[in-house]
Amino acid sequence: MASEAPRRACPQIRRARPEDAPRLAEILEDSPETVKWLPTDTAADTSLAGTLLLVSESPQEITGFLLARQAADEAEILNIAVRRANRRTGVATALLLYALKELRARNATRLFLEVRQSNAPAIAFYCRHGFCQVGKRPAYYRQPSEAALVFERKLTG
């Protein structure tokens, strides 16, 4: 009898709390392809107007997070990071779908993001979720220096 593929558990998504900052820093440390910032900055971000900081969690731990900000009717995803052990299990998709719903409810009509030009898995992920490349920023990233591809997704229609 053929074995079944493991079932994906639907992650719980919630707004981040200041006490989540150390776990978010651990996820960032384990995600060299993501943008970095200090845990204290992350905790402060939860209270800024227009900021959306979401976490996904399993019963044991925080498995990933998404940070976005909104100004007027435009929003930008600043970072999505998922623990290595939880990648390709639907965590990033759950975070993104929750964020899309929340940003629409906040009357955002367009969502932007930048991604390292070499990050093929992230580019494929965003394309699968309706994002289209609309620009390129040379030498946007540091360590190593690399271009960013700019993607957009319309949130209306």
Backbone as ProteinMPNN parsed JSONL, in Angstrom:
{"seq_chain_A": "MASEAPRRACPQIRRARPEDAPRLAEILEDSPETVKWLPTDTAADTSLAGTLLLVSESPQEITGFLLARQAADEAEILNIAVRRANRRTGVATALLLYALKELRARNATRLFLEVRQSNAPAIAFYCRHGFCQVGKRPAYYRQPSEAALVFERKLTG", "coords_chain_A": {"N_chain_A": [[0.843, -1.179, 0.0], [0.613, 2.173, -0.883], [2.262, 4.87, 0.714], [0.761, 7.702, 2.275], [1.048, 11.182, 1.506], [2.391, 13.519, 3.865], [0.062, 15.319, 5.855], [-0.794, 18.719, 5.71], [-0.887, 20.871, 8.37], [-3.167, 23.387, 9.215], [-1.911, 26.472, 9.777], [-2.171, 28.601, 12.653], [-2.959, 31.969, 12.526], [-2.1, 35.101, 13.802], [-2.054, 38.435, 15.192], [1.097, 39.866, 15.904], [2.724, 40.087, 19.089], [4.477, 42.167, 21.456], [6.094, 40.48, 23.063], [6.748, 38.453, 21.351], [9.012, 39.096, 19.964], [11.712, 37.968, 20.492], [11.431, 35.35, 19.376], [10.874, 35.964, 16.726], [13.266, 37.128, 15.997], [14.908, 34.872, 16.119], [13.908, 33.4, 13.966], [14.581, 35.106, 11.861], [17.374, 34.989, 12.073], [17.8, 32.442, 11.181], [17.216, 32.684, 8.56], [18.835, 33.583, 6.077], [18.299, 34.822, 3.646], [16.504, 36.843, 4.041], [15.48, 40.24, 4.902], [17.061, 42.007, 7.541], [16.485, 43.059, 10.939], [16.583, 44.546, 14.22], [15.434, 42.775, 17.197], [14.166, 44.492, 19.06], [13.295, 46.538, 17.427], [11.368, 45.173, 15.963], [9.439, 44.628, 17.928], [8.643, 47.236, 18.478], [7.508, 47.913, 16.051], [4.959, 46.789, 16.073], [3.199, 48.632, 17.089], [3.078, 50.854, 15.45], [1.303, 53.123, 13.388], [-0.462, 51.91, 10.577], [1.05, 49.638, 10.345], [1.353, 46.143, 9.907], [1.873, 43.279, 11.518], [2.156, 39.983, 11.495], [1.986, 36.678, 12.89], [2.556, 33.186, 12.47], [1.591, 30.254, 14.093], [2.273, 27.127, 15.622], [1.136, 24.59, 17.899], [3.471, 24.341, 19.386], [5.336, 26.408, 18.771], [6.248, 29.647, 17.34], [6.051, 29.797, 13.917], [6.509, 31.354, 11.695], [6.511, 34.657, 10.176], [5.005, 37.733, 8.995], [5.587, 40.947, 7.872], [4.147, 43.992, 7.158], [3.379, 47.231, 5.793], [1.226, 50.064, 5.563], [0.271, 52.884, 3.674], [-1.98, 55.288, 3.035], [-3.771, 54.191, 0.254], [-2.021, 52.241, -0.527], [0.092, 49.421, 0.065], [2.876, 47.643, 1.473], [4.775, 44.715, 1.537], [7.163, 44.052, 3.824], [8.657, 41.985, 4.828], [8.694, 38.446, 4.815], [9.138, 35.606, 6.646], [9.996, 32.247, 7.376], [10.449, 29.543, 9.598], [13.047, 27.217, 8.929], [12.397, 24.472, 9.249], [9.702, 24.533, 8.861], [9.164, 25.312, 6.317], [7.652, 25.164, 3.077], [5.245, 24.097, 3.9], [2.923, 25.449, 3.874], [2.848, 27.654, 5.515], [3.848, 30.267, 4.765], [2.018, 30.859, 2.741], [-0.408, 30.895, 4.194], [0.087, 33.091, 5.898], [0.367, 35.139, 3.965], [-2.185, 35.125, 2.679], [-3.845, 35.82, 4.819], [-2.848, 38.38, 5.336], [-3.476, 39.667, 2.903], [-6.275, 39.684, 3.033], [-6.647, 41.257, 5.341], [-5.409, 43.687, 4.561], [-7.021, 44.433, 2.409], [-9.386, 44.895, 3.83], [-8.601, 47.155, 5.124], [-8.739, 48.96, 3.133], [-6.67, 49.03, 1.235], [-5.449, 49.158, -2.064], [-3.416, 48.357, -3.687], [-0.558, 46.276, -3.525], [2.818, 46.04, -2.767], [6.182, 44.692, -3.065], [9.649, 43.911, -2.501], [12.107, 41.684, -3.734], [14.995, 39.645, -3.485], [16.931, 39.328, -6.409], [18.082, 36.854, -6.893], [16.552, 35.064, -5.483], [14.917, 32.637, -6.268], [12.914, 30.732, -5.313], [11.232, 32.425, -3.742], [10.404, 34.292, -5.657], [8.939, 32.636, -7.394], [6.927, 31.858, -5.61], [5.604, 34.335, -5.079], [4.7, 34.968, -7.664], [2.925, 32.827, -8.084], [0.943, 33.671, -6.41], [-0.269, 35.809, -7.599], [1.269, 38.129, -7.971], [3.038, 40.508, -9.969], [5.999, 41.329, -11.725], [7.155, 44.626, -11.63], [9.272, 46.318, -11.679], [12.794, 47.061, -11.078], [15.431, 47.329, -8.767], [18.606, 48.294, -8.786], [21.442, 47.076, -6.95], [20.119, 47.11, -4.452], [19.975, 45.476, -2.161], [22.213, 44.596, 0.542], [25.192, 42.873, 1.529], [25.104, 40.011, 0.438], [25.71, 42.565, -2.072], [23.016, 43.17, -4.164], [20.537, 43.183, -6.74], [17.115, 44.201, -6.384], [13.999, 42.862, -7.228], [10.987, 44.363, -8.043], [7.716, 43.787, -7.137], [4.169, 43.752, -7.724], [0.807, 43.561, -6.634], [-2.535, 43.837, -7.434], [-5.25, 44.713, -5.349], [-7.875, 44.952, -5.762], [-10.894, 44.215, -7.614]], "CA_chain_A": [[0.0, 0.0, 0.0], [1.417, 3.399, -0.975], [2.109, 5.752, 1.879], [0.165, 8.991, 1.962], [1.879, 12.35, 1.78], [2.024, 14.108, 5.143], [-0.967, 16.346, 5.774], [-0.4, 20.034, 6.194], [-1.748, 21.45, 9.393], [-3.466, 24.784, 8.934], [-1.325, 27.26, 10.863], [-2.956, 29.672, 13.266], [-2.382, 33.284, 12.247], [-2.547, 36.135, 14.742], [-1.196, 39.618, 15.249], [2.252, 39.699, 16.782], [2.767, 40.806, 20.365], [5.871, 42.533, 21.771], [6.846, 39.351, 23.63], [7.14, 37.549, 20.266], [10.228, 39.604, 19.324], [12.848, 37.031, 20.473], [11.176, 34.255, 18.425], [11.006, 36.511, 15.377], [14.706, 37.285, 15.767], [15.437, 33.526, 15.831], [13.511, 33.052, 12.596], [15.424, 35.915, 10.978], [18.738, 34.462, 12.133], [17.794, 31.199, 10.412], [16.744, 33.011, 7.212], [19.814, 34.531, 5.536], [17.807, 35.515, 2.452], [15.544, 37.897, 4.405], [15.96, 41.509, 5.429], [17.282, 41.904, 8.989], [16.341, 44.202, 11.84], [16.751, 44.123, 15.613], [14.193, 42.36, 17.852], [13.472, 45.63, 19.672], [12.594, 47.229, 16.341], [10.19, 44.374, 15.643], [8.433, 44.868, 18.968], [8.134, 48.593, 18.304], [6.709, 47.955, 14.831], [3.583, 46.348, 16.291], [2.342, 49.729, 17.511], [3.096, 51.952, 14.493], [0.123, 53.226, 12.527], [-0.279, 51.361, 9.25], [1.873, 48.434, 10.379], [0.703, 44.847, 10.09], [2.859, 42.258, 11.853], [1.429, 38.742, 11.76], [2.775, 35.473, 13.129], [1.883, 31.893, 12.37], [2.095, 29.433, 15.184], [1.812, 25.767, 15.868], [1.021, 24.502, 19.354], [4.777, 24.359, 20.035], [6.206, 27.556, 18.521], [5.976, 30.53, 16.222], [6.662, 29.155, 12.755], [6.826, 32.335, 10.673], [5.889, 35.967, 10.349], [4.887, 38.644, 7.863], [5.554, 42.35, 8.255], [3.72, 44.876, 6.08], [2.965, 48.568, 6.221], [0.281, 50.676, 4.638], [0.133, 54.332, 3.638], [-3.126, 55.583, 2.174], [-4.344, 52.974, -0.327], [-0.953, 51.34, -0.945], [0.746, 48.665, 1.127], [4.119, 46.996, 1.083], [5.278, 43.642, 2.391], [8.558, 44.309, 4.138], [9.354, 40.733, 5.094], [8.055, 37.184, 5.191], [10.165, 34.628, 7.009], [9.451, 31.003, 7.937], [11.484, 28.629, 10.109], [13.439, 26.217, 7.921], [11.662, 23.221, 9.459], [8.296, 24.722, 8.51], [9.025, 25.772, 4.938], [6.915, 24.289, 2.15], [4.132, 23.462, 4.615], [1.761, 26.319, 3.792], [2.929, 28.765, 6.472], [3.944, 31.544, 4.052], [0.737, 31.078, 2.059], [-1.399, 31.292, 5.199], [0.403, 34.465, 6.301], [0.069, 36.042, 2.865], [-3.632, 35.208, 2.485], [-4.393, 36.594, 5.942], [-2.45, 39.769, 5.119], [-4.276, 40.196, 1.796], [-7.625, 39.944, 3.56], [-6.555, 42.386, 6.275], [-5.098, 44.915, 3.832], [-8.245, 44.818, 1.686], [-10.308, 45.465, 4.824], [-8.069, 48.486, 5.434], [-8.908, 49.728, 1.893], [-5.5, 49.053, 0.354], [-5.813, 48.737, -3.417], [-2.215, 47.801, -4.325], [0.427, 45.731, -2.589], [4.147, 45.944, -3.366], [7.256, 44.061, -2.303], [10.919, 43.699, -3.178], [12.687, 40.367, -3.484], [16.324, 39.487, -4.084], [16.872, 38.798, -7.769], [18.518, 35.45, -6.886], [15.675, 34.252, -4.636], [13.958, 31.999, -7.179], [11.721, 30.196, -4.643], [10.333, 33.52, -3.354], [9.819, 34.844, -6.883], [7.906, 31.688, -7.834], [5.845, 31.955, -4.621], [4.828, 35.549, -5.309], [4.019, 34.838, -8.954], [1.779, 31.925, -7.872], [-0.083, 34.384, -5.653], [-0.818, 36.93, -8.351], [2.146, 39.29, -8.074], [3.723, 40.686, -11.25], [7.166, 42.2, -11.619], [6.913, 45.95, -12.199], [10.484, 47.123, -11.665], [14.047, 46.494, -10.572], [16.259, 48.302, -8.06], [19.987, 47.797, -8.751], [22.209, 47.176, -5.694], [19.188, 47.432, -3.36], [20.351, 44.697, -0.983], [23.609, 44.577, 0.965], [25.718, 41.637, 2.135], [25.869, 40.662, -0.626], [25.022, 43.553, -2.894], [22.198, 42.478, -5.163], [19.349, 43.899, -7.199], [15.788, 43.789, -5.925], [12.908, 42.906, -8.195], [9.803, 44.963, -7.429], [6.484, 43.124, -7.54], [2.92, 44.401, -7.342], [-0.462, 42.828, -6.783], [-3.724, 44.661, -7.243], [-6.117, 44.125, -4.329], [-9.273, 45.209, -6.149], [-11.334, 43.55, -8.838]], "C_chain_A": [[0.887, 1.242, 0.0], [1.188, 4.265, 0.252], [1.54, 7.092, 1.417], [1.16, 10.096, 2.256], [1.457, 12.93, 3.12], [1.009, 15.222, 4.951], [-0.432, 17.642, 6.348], [-1.399, 20.492, 7.238], [-1.962, 22.919, 9.031], [-2.906, 25.63, 10.077], [-2.302, 28.302, 11.387], [-2.23, 30.985, 13.003], [-2.962, 34.268, 13.247], [-1.623, 37.334, 14.613], [-0.062, 39.353, 16.234], [2.078, 40.54, 18.048], [4.223, 41.144, 20.674], [6.695, 41.359, 22.306], [7.259, 38.313, 22.573], [8.505, 37.916, 19.675], [11.398, 38.62, 19.375], [12.651, 35.866, 19.501], [11.323, 34.739, 16.99], [12.48, 36.701, 15.027], [15.356, 35.935, 15.455], [15.122, 33.117, 14.395], [14.363, 33.828, 11.599], [16.849, 35.372, 10.928], [18.875, 33.209, 11.279], [17.383, 31.424, 8.956], [17.681, 34.02, 6.564], [19.326, 35.313, 4.322], [16.866, 36.673, 2.775], [16.247, 39.161, 4.876], [16.062, 41.376, 6.95], [16.912, 43.203, 9.701], [16.391, 43.663, 13.254], [15.431, 43.714, 16.244], [13.446, 43.52, 18.497], [12.738, 46.445, 18.621], [11.311, 46.499, 15.987], [9.091, 44.624, 16.661], [7.821, 46.252, 18.805], [7.219, 48.678, 17.09], [5.258, 47.576, 15.063], [2.656, 47.505, 16.637], [2.313, 50.895, 16.526], [1.842, 51.94, 13.626], [0.447, 52.688, 11.144], [0.532, 50.08, 9.205], [1.011, 47.203, 10.61], [1.811, 43.824, 10.322], [2.093, 41.027, 12.318], [2.417, 37.624, 12.069], [1.899, 34.261, 12.864], [2.448, 31.059, 13.508], [1.463, 28.053, 15.173], [1.643, 25.691, 17.377], [2.365, 24.647, 20.073], [5.529, 25.683, 19.897], [5.643, 28.467, 17.442], [6.743, 29.98, 15.032], [7.037, 30.135, 11.651], [6.169, 33.663, 10.976], [5.865, 36.729, 9.035], [4.793, 40.048, 8.425], [5.185, 43.172, 7.035], [3.412, 46.243, 6.666], [2.083, 49.153, 5.136], [0.328, 52.181, 4.797], [-0.932, 54.634, 2.596], [-3.654, 54.276, 1.59], [-3.284, 52.004, -0.856], [-0.322, 50.665, 0.263], [1.994, 48.007, 0.57], [4.44, 45.883, 2.072], [6.758, 43.903, 2.586], [9.331, 43.016, 4.34], [8.361, 39.609, 5.324], [9.199, 36.232, 5.492], [9.507, 33.44, 7.7], [10.623, 30.15, 8.424], [11.78, 27.574, 9.049], [12.618, 24.937, 8.039], [10.211, 23.316, 9.017], [8.091, 25.225, 7.088], [8.351, 24.703, 4.091], [5.812, 23.501, 2.853], [2.881, 24.339, 4.605], [1.79, 27.512, 4.727], [2.959, 30.107, 5.745], [2.637, 31.863, 3.328], [-0.329, 31.536, 3.04], [-1.167, 32.727, 5.66], [0.015, 35.454, 5.205], [-1.437, 36.202, 2.669], [-4.305, 36.012, 3.589], [-4.076, 38.08, 5.741], [-3.261, 40.398, 3.992], [-5.675, 40.563, 2.269], [-7.622, 41.178, 4.464], [-6.301, 43.704, 5.531], [-6.282, 45.377, 2.985], [-9.241, 45.473, 2.641], [-9.879, 46.875, 5.235], [-8.093, 49.401, 4.204], [-7.627, 49.921, 1.09], [-5.936, 48.532, -1.009], [-4.641, 48.117, -4.173], [-1.239, 47.367, -3.244], [1.74, 45.526, -3.332], [5.082, 45.137, -2.478], [8.502, 44.04, -3.152], [11.426, 42.325, -2.8], [14.052, 40.308, -4.161], [16.194, 38.824, -5.452], [17.234, 37.314, -7.805], [17.577, 34.527, -6.118], [14.553, 33.63, -5.469], [12.752, 31.403, -6.466], [10.729, 31.297, -4.242], [9.653, 34.123, -4.58], [8.697, 33.94, -7.384], [6.69, 31.758, -6.908], [4.974, 33.178, -4.911], [4.082, 35.494, -6.639], [2.797, 33.925, -8.845], [0.626, 32.636, -7.177], [-0.484, 35.707, -6.298], [0.035, 38.182, -8.417], [2.813, 39.306, -9.45], [4.902, 41.629, -11.046], [6.876, 43.512, -12.324], [8.16, 46.821, -12.199], [11.668, 46.362, -11.116], [14.839, 47.613, -9.922], [17.688, 47.758, -7.986], [20.632, 48.029, -7.383], [21.346, 47.569, -4.495], [19.59, 46.74, -2.066], [21.84, 44.799, -0.72], [23.924, 43.188, 1.511], [24.997, 40.388, 1.654], [25.019, 41.689, -1.365], [24.28, 42.819, -4.011], [20.99, 43.33, -5.524], [18.096, 43.336, -6.531], [14.835, 43.864, -7.105], [11.69, 43.433, -7.453], [8.574, 44.273, -8.021], [5.282, 43.887, -7.008], [1.777, 43.411, -7.515], [-1.596, 43.807, -6.515], [-4.636, 43.952, -6.241], [-7.583, 44.397, -4.606], [-9.596, 44.406, -7.392], [-11.202, 42.101, -8.893]], "O_chain_A": [[1.814, 1.341, 0.804], [0.072, 4.377, 0.758], [1.811, 7.548, 0.306], [2.007, 9.968, 3.14], [0.284, 12.846, 3.482], [1.091, 15.983, 3.987], [0.29, 17.65, 7.345], [-2.608, 20.495, 7.005], [-1.036, 23.601, 8.593], [-3.366, 25.522, 11.213], [-3.147, 28.813, 10.652], [-1.026, 31.094, 13.234], [-4.165, 34.269, 13.508], [-0.555, 37.257, 14.007], [-0.248, 38.699, 17.261], [1.381, 41.555, 18.059], [5.122, 40.458, 20.188], [7.888, 41.268, 22.016], [8.03, 37.401, 22.869], [9.092, 37.111, 18.951], [12.049, 38.445, 18.345], [13.611, 35.435, 18.863], [11.835, 34.016, 16.135], [12.889, 36.461, 13.891], [16.255, 35.862, 14.618], [15.969, 32.557, 13.698], [14.818, 33.267, 10.602], [17.456, 35.305, 9.86], [19.94, 32.944, 10.72], [17.219, 30.464, 8.202], [17.354, 35.206, 6.506], [19.885, 36.362, 4.001], [16.471, 37.412, 1.874], [17.434, 39.155, 5.201], [15.239, 40.704, 7.572], [17.013, 44.293, 9.137], [16.256, 42.458, 13.468], [14.391, 44.253, 15.867], [12.215, 43.537, 18.485], [11.667, 46.987, 18.896], [10.282, 47.127, 15.74], [7.933, 44.812, 16.289], [6.614, 46.422, 18.976], [6.251, 49.439, 17.101], [4.393, 48.012, 14.303], [1.44, 47.376, 16.493], [1.574, 51.853, 16.756], [1.383, 50.886, 13.187], [1.511, 52.977, 10.597], [0.691, 49.489, 8.137], [0.067, 47.221, 11.4], [2.596, 43.539, 9.417], [1.469, 41.022, 13.38], [3.543, 37.622, 11.572], [0.677, 34.302, 13.012], [3.63, 31.151, 13.84], [0.313, 27.852, 14.78], [1.979, 26.649, 18.074], [2.4, 25.032, 21.242], [6.281, 26.056, 20.798], [4.701, 28.117, 16.731], [7.944, 29.725, 15.124], [7.807, 29.785, 10.757], [5.374, 33.784, 11.908], [6.597, 36.417, 8.096], [4.015, 40.31, 9.342], [5.831, 43.066, 5.992], [3.212, 46.392, 7.871], [2.176, 48.794, 3.963], [0.414, 52.697, 5.912], [-0.796, 54.277, 1.426], [-3.956, 53.345, 2.338], [-3.617, 51.048, -1.557], [-0.214, 51.254, 1.339], [2.146, 47.84, -0.64], [4.384, 46.078, 3.287], [7.517, 43.968, 1.619], [10.527, 42.956, 4.056], [7.319, 39.8, 5.95], [10.117, 36.074, 4.687], [8.585, 33.6, 8.5], [11.652, 30.048, 7.756], [10.877, 27.099, 8.361], [12.191, 24.381, 7.027], [9.556, 22.293, 8.817], [6.966, 25.531, 6.695], [8.466, 23.506, 4.355], [5.484, 22.382, 2.456], [1.889, 24.01, 5.255], [0.851, 28.307, 4.736], [2.175, 30.998, 6.072], [2.202, 33.014, 3.308], [-1.078, 32.469, 2.749], [-2.119, 33.496, 5.797], [-0.595, 36.486, 5.484], [-1.914, 37.326, 2.509], [-5.222, 36.791, 3.33], [-4.936, 38.935, 5.952], [-3.692, 41.546, 4.11], [-6.192, 41.631, 1.938], [-8.497, 42.037, 4.355], [-6.918, 44.722, 5.846], [-6.522, 46.578, 2.856], [-9.863, 46.481, 2.305], [-10.708, 47.687, 5.646], [-7.528, 50.494, 4.234], [-7.515, 50.888, 0.337], [-6.703, 47.573, -1.096], [-4.838, 47.434, -5.178], [-1.113, 48.002, -2.197], [1.77, 44.913, -4.399], [4.811, 44.925, -1.296], [8.432, 44.139, -4.377], [11.206, 41.855, -1.684], [14.246, 40.841, -5.253], [15.432, 37.872, -5.62], [16.739, 36.586, -8.666], [17.789, 33.315, -6.106], [13.396, 34.042, -5.384], [11.637, 31.549, -6.968], [9.52, 31.12, -4.388], [8.462, 34.429, -4.544], [7.628, 34.423, -7.756], [5.551, 31.72, -7.374], [3.75, 33.069, -4.979], [2.936, 35.937, -6.719], [1.755, 34.206, -9.438], [-0.533, 32.251, -7.334], [-0.977, 36.612, -5.625], [-0.443, 39.216, -8.885], [3.113, 38.257, -10.02], [4.816, 42.6, -10.295], [6.413, 43.527, -13.464], [8.113, 47.955, -12.674], [11.571, 45.193, -10.741], [14.914, 48.718, -10.457], [17.955, 46.849, -7.2], [20.394, 49.052, -6.74], [21.81, 48.292, -3.614], [19.551, 47.347, -0.996], [22.631, 45.054, -1.628], [23.031, 42.436, 1.9], [24.313, 39.755, 2.459], [23.791, 41.682, -1.293], [24.84, 41.968, -4.702], [20.491, 44.102, -4.705], [18.032, 42.162, -6.169], [14.866, 44.817, -7.883], [11.4, 42.985, -6.343], [8.416, 44.187, -9.239], [5.358, 44.572, -5.988], [1.781, 42.559, -8.403], [-1.61, 44.508, -5.503], [-4.775, 42.729, -6.282], [-8.44, 44.105, -3.772], [-8.707, 43.974, -8.125], [-11.557, 41.487, -9.899]]}, "name": "protein", "num_of_chains": 1, "seq": "MASEAPRRACPQIRRARPEDAPRLAEILEDSPETVKWLPTDTAADTSLAGTLLLVSESPQEITGFLLARQAADEAEILNIAVRRANRRTGVATALLLYALKELRARNATRLFLEVRQSNAPAIAFYCRHGFCQVGKRPAYYRQPSEAALVFERKLTG"}
